[in-house]
Amino acid sequence: MIGIGGRFYQIKTDGKAYLIDDTMKTPFAEVIFFNPDTTEKIKDSIENYDQLKSYLNRLLPNKNVFYAIEIEGTFSYVKTRSVPGQHKPCPPLVKVAKNQIAFEFHQVKGTMVGFWCPAYVKGINVPGYHFHFITTDRKAGGHVPACSMQDISVKIDPISAFYMILPKSRAFDKANLTPPKPNELEKVEK
């Protein structure tokens, strides 16, 4: 799922973005009223995801708060993925990720949105960067494990507070919420 400009899209396993209505439910979401404090224009090429993270690290002064990030412009390459819908009883995330479908985009205009989370939230969220991409025409996208880009605009909104809503259900009360092993989480994110 990706939220941008007050609209939410589900990226299904066909790689297409579907506008969703207000009745749809999701097991997890991070949402913010985006109000960036920082805007940077970058004309140089960013060759890969690691280079992007290094660049962004220089723009994040406080590693103890959250950041919402929007990157808009021309992407010479974006690899995205989506996982199929799950049914109860839902398997662990590491098993779900084995069935993900990957998509590749070349020379496409679009927007990446995501968050940087501090290390101390491990178990509640994934520390570090997490991005989703959607094309400018809002027709395709997904979770981003790899990318390269040039002529982009980076906007950053620091977040010093968050509100978490937990389910009120028997299923949640009985769920095993032991965090995944570190190597399992890395497999899911890469």
Helices and strands as residue ranges (DSSP letters): E 2-4, E 7-11, E 17-19, E 38-42, H 49-59, E 66-82, H 93-97, E 101-117, G 119-121, E 128-135, E 141-159, H 170-174, H 182-189
